Amino acid sequence: MHRPLVVFTAALIVFAAATARAQSAPAPVPTYSKDVAPILNKHCVSCHRPGEIGPMAFESYAQTRPWARSIRSKVMRREMPPWGADNASSMKIGNDRTLSSHELDTIVAWVNGGAPEGNPADLPARPSFPTGWQLGEPDFVFEQPVAWTVKPDAQEPYLYFYEKIPFAEDRWAAGVEIRPSNFSVVHHSGVYIIDIPDGYTVKDGYLYDAAGTQVPPSVPMGKRATLADGSLLAGADKVISYVPGRGYEKHPEGYAKRIPAGKYVRWVMHYNPTGQPETDRSKLGLWWAKGPVRREVLNLQAGDPIPGSGNRGLYFANGKEVLYESDDTTGRRGKTPTIPPYVADFKMMGITPVNEDITLYALTPHMHLRGKSMKWWVTYPDGREEVILNVPNFDFNWQIQYELATPLKVPAGSKITNIAIFDNSVNNKWNPAPEKEVYWSEQSWDEMYQPTTQFSIDRQDLTRPAARGTREQQRQQQHQQQ
């Protein structure tokens, strides 16, 4: 009578033992070939390959294995891949490069398990990347007019070089890329469109005054460019900037940046010494729009008004309104109070009133070594607020343009607000001098508050004759369509 019970009990014991062994058995260690290489190919190899900004290559096991523990440390601290934004926004960022929890756990388990190679037959195909220009061969190239040799151990000031735009008519660029010839020495750079001051001339990249004296390249000159009708080239004077992790843009069909005829390109170069002489001669590539351009891609700094709106924006420093009076020659704005010594949370805020419907595409925070965080939100006409980007961990070394996966329509009657926090305390590991007050200027030990949004104005349609304005503008548009 008891035998079935004995058999059943024995079966339970065997099952329990097998279950315990299964639960206690260690999970298989991920391998480079099967598990890690796909993650690196997706998130890392675009920068970590020969000729790019990553200081080491991760294209093979032999290249990657010596850096295994460093990789583990960087990804666990979320320092790599570089990404300062969080998920506080309802906006999805199209160029999000962060690791998923599963990807991070895989890398950590691989390193903890001895970083094995695994079966090379499991390797995925190597990703294909453009060689040189990221968007293919450009239609037109501006070359930095001066090949600059950086001293081995001296901090270079910002340098300014100039060249005339050679076009007889405005052109429209759907793609733009600025590319250093020497990544190791270019800290960051930018290309702007300007008018040179009356009486000045440009020769071989340098500016000369009316007396024929060369203006030192460390002295910024020029003023915001104006169009044929006398209006400012507001919102479109910046073509593009380069920082590690950012340097090219491609706009959808019908959208482009204006490259106006007869103006001047001003190169703004910031070099870092490497301990040996280094030479750079950067290039700007342009890819022309293939079809009609409906809308002009513009840049707007939070606190500035929408171009042509007649409104004024608002700026606040630590809660007090300040007047940001722009100097058209230097671009500096001089009414902002300095950041006091040892202050950990100095706040800057900019508010832009939106007086007509616009569409936002991307947001770019720019600060210097005291920059700590930056956040944007939209307040809609009904009072509803929506965070569109929050960057709680700003990193001066990786200044990213955050591209919205879906462009955001912002209706008239809204306002765009940005707030940035600067840390001038001893707790900021990048702070070169917490005991000093910080001025607003161009050097890295100074500060900047430049929260830039990329947008277009919805009512604009450059393909309509009424939108083209003058006969000259109509001819320009017809030339572009050809």
PAVOKOL-363565 format. One record per residue (C-alpha): residue in one letter; x, y, z; residue number from 0. Coordinates in steps of 0.001 Angstrom, whole numbers. Each point is the difference from the previous one (the first is absolute). Last residue first. Layout:
N
> residuo,x,y,z,num
> a,X,Y,Z,NUM
...
END
This chain:
482
> residuo,x,y,z,num
> q,17985,73351,-62053,481
> q,-2075,497,3137,480
> q,2790,2127,1490,479
> h,114,2258,-3042,478
> q,-3770,489,143,477
> q,259,960,3700,476
> q,2724,2538,-698,475
> r,-1984,1480,-2868,474
> q,-3000,452,2290,473
> q,2216,1650,2649,472
> e,1232,2515,-2586,471
> r,-3568,713,-1073,470
> t,-784,876,3610,469
> g,-2178,-1912,2426,468
> r,398,-3748,-215,467
> a,-2950,-724,2236,466
> a,-2508,1438,-2448,465
> p,1501,-2095,-2782,464
> r,-635,-3175,2020,463
> t,2903,-2474,158,462
> l,1498,1767,3013,461
> d,-2874,-1124,2187,460
> q,183,1515,3463,459
> r,-3124,-244,2151,458
> d,1525,-2772,2126,457
> i,3124,1856,1094,456
> s,2949,-2374,316,455
> f,1992,-1265,2974,454
> q,3364,-830,1525,453
> t,273,880,3681,452
> t,3083,1419,1690,451
> p,627,347,3736,450
> q,3090,2237,-2,449
> y,1087,1175,3443,448
> m,3754,454,-126,447
> e,2674,9,2673,446
> d,3641,967,480,445
> w,2637,-2681,711,444
> s,-793,-1505,-3414,443
> q,649,3328,-1737,442
> e,-2826,1785,-1796,441
> s,-1439,2486,2443,440
> w,-2390,351,2909,439
> y,2166,597,3078,438
> v,513,-2372,2926,437
> e,899,1188,3481,436
> k,3056,-1705,1408,435
> e,443,-2350,2986,434
> p,-1477,-2928,-1937,433
> a,2984,80,-2388,432
> p,372,-2738,-2626,431
> n,-3404,-1623,627,430
> w,-129,-3380,-1733,429
> k,-434,-1975,3251,428
> n,-2923,2174,1062,427
> n,-216,-531,3761,426
> v,2310,2985,594,425
> s,-2827,2280,-1092,424
> n,-634,1966,-3204,423
> d,-2946,-2185,-1035,422
> f,-2181,1490,-2738,421
> i,-3700,-802,-370,420
> a,-1957,510,-3211,419
> i,-3684,783,-500,418
> n,-1803,101,-3321,417
> t,-3516,1160,-769,416
> i,-1905,-134,-3284,415
> k,-3252,1953,-65,414
> s,-3323,-789,-1603,413
> g,-2462,2466,-1547,412
> a,630,-1251,-3512,411
> p,180,-3772,-172,410
> v,3088,-2175,557,409
> k,79,-3032,-2290,408
> l,2696,-2439,1108,407
> p,2007,-1937,-2575,406
> t,-111,-3755,654,405
> a,3239,-1773,958,404
> l,1195,3298,1471,403
> e,3721,523,-528,402
> y,2196,715,3017,401
> q,3131,1836,-1128,400
> i,2746,-1212,2293,399
> q,2779,1836,1742,398
> w,2357,-2719,1182,397
> n,3035,1446,1835,396
> f,-2025,2715,1751,395
> d,-2122,-2701,1614,394
> f,-3530,910,1116,393
> n,-1449,-2535,2404,392
> p,-3588,1087,715,391
> v,-816,475,-3708,390
> n,-3791,292,-195,389
> l,-1710,388,-3363,388
> i,-3579,612,-1169,387
> v,-1666,455,3364,386
> e,-3686,739,-583,385
> e,-2076,2638,1750,384
> r,-3761,531,-384,383
> g,-1143,3598,448,382
> d,-2618,-93,-2787,381
> p,2275,2024,-2303,380
> y,2790,-2589,375,379
> t,2991,301,2334,378
> v,2937,-1770,-1599,377
> w,2922,-1396,1982,376
> w,3766,10,-197,375
> k,2574,-1144,2580,374
> m,3724,504,504,373
> s,2461,-1377,2514,372
> k,3472,501,1470,371
> g,1943,2530,-2089,370
> r,2998,1230,1985,369
> l,2463,-1247,-2655,368
> h,-1774,1606,-2957,367
> m,-3590,214,-1188,366
> h,-1827,-1042,-3152,365
> p,-3255,-1932,-48,364
> t,-1263,-1034,-3445,363
> l,-3640,-652,-862,362
> a,-1425,-1568,-3169,361
> y,-2987,24,-2346,360
> l,-2504,2593,1233,359
> t,-2942,1076,-2176,358
> i,-1469,3504,150,357
> d,-3459,1565,172,356
> e,36,3740,624,355
> n,629,2331,2960,354
> v,2205,-2384,1964,353
> p,1366,1907,2997,352
> t,3588,-1054,803,351
> i,1001,-291,3660,350
> g,3614,-306,1144,349
> m,1165,-986,3466,348
> m,3433,10,1635,347
> k,559,-1452,3442,346
> f,3091,-14,2247,345
> d,-149,-3231,1989,344
> a,3334,-856,1621,343
> v,1321,3466,854,342
> y,3618,-212,1187,341
> p,1048,3284,-1625,340
> p,-2703,2219,-1509,339
> i,-1326,-549,-3557,338
> t,199,3323,-1839,337
> p,-3065,2148,-512,336
> t,-1512,59,-3517,335
> k,-53,3412,-1650,334
> g,2733,-605,-2586,333
> r,-1099,-2222,-2797,332
> r,2845,-1064,-2236,331
> g,-561,-559,-3716,330
> t,3344,1667,-722,329
> t,-949,2422,-2736,328
> d,-3784,-9,282,327
> d,218,711,3738,326
> s,-3139,-1457,1540,325
> e,-1767,1633,2911,324
> y,-1361,-2712,2259,323
> l,-1951,2050,2492,322
> v,-393,-1754,3331,321
> e,-3063,-1137,1924,320
> k,717,-1209,3517,319
> g,-652,-3616,1009,318
> n,3628,-1087,254,317
> a,701,1544,-3400,316
> f,-3132,491,-2109,315
> y,-422,543,-3709,314
> l,-3182,914,-1873,313
> g,-690,72,-3713,312
> r,-1088,2970,-2029,311
> n,-2815,67,-2490,310
> g,62,1546,-3472,309
> s,-603,-3447,-1435,308
> g,2520,260,-2827,307
> p,2245,-2702,1417,306
> i,-1670,-1773,2976,305
> p,1252,1857,3059,304
> d,3169,-912,1927,303
> g,-323,-1419,3503,302
> a,743,-3537,-1109,301
> q,2499,232,-2864,300
> l,-1506,-517,-3431,299
> n,1391,-1742,-3054,298
> l,-1812,-66,-3338,297
> v,-719,-2576,-2708,296
> e,-1679,1785,-2925,295
> r,-3236,-1435,-1280,294
> r,-1387,-990,-3388,293
> v,3197,-796,-1870,292
> p,-634,-1379,-3497,291
> g,1925,-3158,-858,290
> k,3558,-1318,217,289
> a,1125,2092,2962,288
> w,3738,558,-291,287
> w,2500,-1995,2058,286
> l,2583,2217,1672,285
> g,3339,-1013,1508,284
> l,1976,2237,2353,283
> k,3676,-863,353,282
> s,2537,183,2808,281
> r,3679,756,-408,280
> d,1838,-1263,3050,279
> t,3649,-152,994,278
> e,1459,-1434,3203,277
> p,3294,779,1746,276
> q,491,-2265,3014,275
> g,-1330,-67,3541,274
> t,-3635,-341,-1094,273
> p,-1095,3657,3,272
> n,-3728,722,-332,271
> y,-1490,1999,-2871,270
> h,-3104,2175,-164,269
> m,-855,1139,-3524,268
> v,-2645,2480,-1132,267
> w,-169,78,-3796,266
> r,-1824,3009,-1412,265
> v,-1654,-469,-3383,264
> y,-662,3276,-1757,263
> k,-2978,1315,-1927,262
> g,-386,512,-3747,261
> a,-2631,-2651,-528,260
> p,-1888,-1459,2922,259
> i,414,-3632,1097,258
> r,-3536,-734,1269,257
> k,-591,-3199,1920,256
> a,-2407,-2610,-1327,255
> y,-3440,-1596,257,254
> g,-2071,-1347,-2922,253
> e,1336,-3522,244,252
> p,1231,-782,3495,251
> h,3088,1613,1538,250
> k,3418,-1578,480,249
> e,2318,1323,2681,248
> y,3683,-510,754,247
> g,2511,658,2754,246
> r,-973,-1553,3291,245
> g,1555,-2606,2293,244
> p,3162,1944,739,243
> v,-893,3623,-744,242
> y,-565,1547,-3400,241
> s,-2319,2895,-747,240
> i,-2405,743,-2832,239
> v,-1253,2760,-2310,238
> k,-647,2696,2589,237
> d,-1417,3160,-1571,236
> a,-3415,-1563,-561,235
> g,-1935,1087,3081,234
> a,97,3628,-1002,233
> l,1410,754,-3428,232
> l,-929,3550,867,231
> s,-2362,1916,-2267,230
> g,1390,2516,-2478,229
> d,-2066,-1170,-2976,228
> a,3046,-1664,-1562,227
> l,663,-1995,3157,226
> t,2047,1155,2974,225
> a,2944,-1763,1623,224
> r,721,337,3704,223
> k,3226,1888,507,222
> g,3674,-721,-522,221
> m,3087,-84,2181,220
> p,1369,-2311,2658,219
> v,3594,735,1091,218
> s,2154,-3155,342,217
> p,789,58,-3720,216
> p,1873,3297,474,215
> v,-1457,2715,-2295,214
> q,2440,686,-2812,213
> t,779,3638,-624,212
> g,-859,1307,-3482,211
> a,-1061,3441,1232,210
> a,-3662,-791,-682,209
> d,196,-3074,2217,208
> y,1147,-3460,-1067,207
> l,-1676,-3346,768,206
> y,1803,-3300,-498,205
> g,-998,-3033,-2056,204
> d,2400,588,-2869,203
> k,-1233,3585,-416,202
> v,-3197,1494,1392,201
> t,-783,3712,-56,200
> y,-1238,2519,2556,199
> g,-1427,3444,-733,198
> d,-3497,-811,1190,197
> p,-45,-2927,2433,196
> i,-191,-3543,-1421,195
> d,-3434,-1487,-540,194
> i,-510,-3385,1594,193
> i,-823,-3674,-563,192
> y,1216,-2327,2729,191
> v,2092,-3191,103,190
> g,873,-1603,3313,189
> s,2791,-1804,1794,188
> h,650,-2255,2954,187
> h,2952,-1477,1846,186
> v,1877,-595,-3231,185
> v,3431,-1532,794,184
> s,-546,-3730,-150,183
> f,-2523,171,-2835,182
> n,2600,1195,-2536,181
> s,-1475,710,-3465,180
> p,-3080,1313,1745,179
> r,-3398,-588,-1651,178
> i,-2918,2411,-100,177
> e,-3069,-1536,-1590,176
> v,-3080,1446,-1652,175
> g,-2959,-1642,-1748,174
> a,-3133,1512,-1544,173
> a,1976,3060,-1093,172
> w,-1856,2761,-1854,171
> r,1818,2506,-2219,170
> d,-369,3776,-195,169
> e,1164,1493,-3280,168
> a,3330,1100,-1476,167
> f,1863,-2518,2141,166
> p,3606,479,1143,165
> i,-551,298,3768,164
> k,2959,2125,1039,163
> e,2437,-1381,2538,162
> y,858,729,3619,161
> f,2067,-1440,2842,160
> y,-509,425,3754,159
> l,2033,-1681,2736,158
> y,-1102,-653,3588,157
> p,3036,296,2229,156
> e,2533,-2828,-17,155
> q,1154,-1485,3274,154
> a,3743,-544,-338,153
> d,1728,-3401,281,152
> p,840,-1326,-3448,151
> k,-948,3064,-2071,150
> v,-2874,-525,-2436,149
> t,777,290,-3697,148
> w,-2847,1588,-1964,147
> a,-697,-657,-3675,146
> v,-1678,3277,-954,145
> p,-2911,348,-2427,144
> q,-2069,-2734,1665,143
> e,-1218,-1846,-3061,142
> f,-3503,580,-1349,141
> v,-1288,-3026,-1881,140
> f,-2855,-322,-2501,139
> d,-2159,-2878,-1192,138
> p,1319,-2157,2818,137
> e,1104,-3631,-440,136
> g,-1903,-2268,2357,135
> l,-2000,1072,3044,134
> q,2523,-1001,2682,133
> w,2958,1444,-1887,132
> g,3153,-2043,488,131
> t,-710,-3666,-491,130
> p,-3688,-687,414,129
> f,-745,-2772,2457,128
> s,-954,-3621,-548,127
> p,-535,-2127,3069,126
> r,2065,-3168,247,125
> a,-2049,-3128,-548,124
> p,-898,-1743,3215,123
> l,2527,-2277,1727,122
> d,-1314,-3451,926,121
> a,2593,-1782,-2173,120
> p,2663,1595,2198,119
> n,-1133,-2401,2770,118
> g,387,1540,3436,117
> e,2373,2855,775,116
> p,-161,-230,3777,115
> a,-100,3162,2165,114
> g,941,-1730,3281,113
> g,-3490,-600,1348,112
> n,-182,3395,1722,111
> v,738,1649,-3362,110
> w,-2759,-1899,-1795,109
> a,-2455,452,2862,108
> v,560,3776,-51,107
> i,-437,182,-3774,106
> t,-3192,-2072,111,105
> d,-1446,2005,2901,104
> l,464,3244,-1988,103
> e,-1699,-1481,-3066,102
> h,-2901,-1331,2087,101
> s,-471,3340,1752,100
> s,-99,1733,-3381,99
> l,3061,1957,-1050,98
> t,-417,3677,-851,97
> r,475,1315,-3551,96
> d,-3194,2014,-406,95
> n,119,1547,-3508,94
> g,-3768,171,-450,93
> i,-809,1456,3395,92
> k,-3516,-913,1116,91
> m,-1831,2927,1568,90
> s,-1951,-764,3166,89
> s,2898,1494,1917,88
> a,1274,-1253,3335,87
> n,1891,-2773,-1815,86
> d,3491,1342,660,85
> a,2444,1979,-2114,84
> g,3800,101,404,83
> w,1039,-2632,-2528,82
> p,3553,-1155,-618,81
> p,125,-3736,-788,80
> m,1586,-196,2436,79
> e,-20,1962,3240,78
> r,-2919,-2058,1258,77
> r,1974,-830,3148,76
> m,-469,-3708,-752,75
> v,855,676,-3664,74
> k,3327,1657,833,73
> s,1109,-2558,2585,72
> r,-797,-2976,-2216,71
> i,1795,1595,-2958,70
> s,3062,628,2178,69
> r,-48,-3621,1111,68
> a,-159,-1257,-3594,67
> w,2559,2388,-1512,66
> p,2670,-2609,-819,65
> r,-2726,-2243,-1528,64
> t,-1306,2543,-2547,63
> q,2741,173,-2637,62
> a,638,-3747,-54,61
> y,-3746,-678,42,60
> s,-511,2162,-3064,59
> e,-1417,3380,-1046,58
> f,338,1697,3372,57
> a,2598,2656,-906,56
> m,1701,2374,2454,55
> p,50,3774,494,54
> g,-3547,362,-1389,53
> i,-195,3091,-2231,52
> e,183,-1734,-3374,51
> g,2869,-916,-2313,50
> p,244,-3601,1141,49
> r,-3080,-1286,1830,48
> h,-1653,799,3320,47
> c,-2414,2740,-1106,46
> s,-2443,-2017,-2149,45
> v,1232,-3070,1860,44
> c,-1814,844,3233,43
> h,-3781,-419,54,42
> k,-1152,-2537,-2588,41
> n,3295,-1717,-792,40
> l,884,-109,3698,39
> i,-3294,-1680,824,38
> p,316,-2511,-2864,37
> a,3605,-789,1101,36
> v,-1082,-778,3569,35
> d,-2312,-2994,-352,34
> k,1133,-2524,-2599,33
> s,3633,825,-722,32
> y,865,1631,3310,31
> t,-1427,-2776,2095,30
> p,-2639,50,2698,29
> v,686,-2283,2978,28
> p,-2589,-2766,356,27
> a,-2226,430,3034,26
> p,1326,-1732,3091,25
> a,-1745,-3187,1119,24
> s,-1693,612,3359,23
> q,-3499,95,-1428,22
> a,529,-3082,-2152,21
> r,1556,-1920,2892,20
> a,-2888,999,2253,19
> t,-2534,-1096,-2616,18
> a,1711,-3379,-392,17
> a,-21,-502,3759,16
> a,-3670,965,224,15
> f,-923,-2415,-2798,14
> v,1905,-2874,1633,13
> i,-1622,682,3378,12
> l,-3448,217,-1536,11
> a,530,-3305,-1796,10
> a,1015,-1632,3264,9
> t,-3169,1267,1638,8
> f,-2159,-1393,-2804,7
> v,1709,-3390,199,6
> v,-467,-149,3774,5
> l,-3640,1007,-303,4
> p,-625,-2646,-2648,3
> r,1609,-2616,2309,2
> h,-2114,797,3083,1
> m,-2897,-2409,-681,0
END
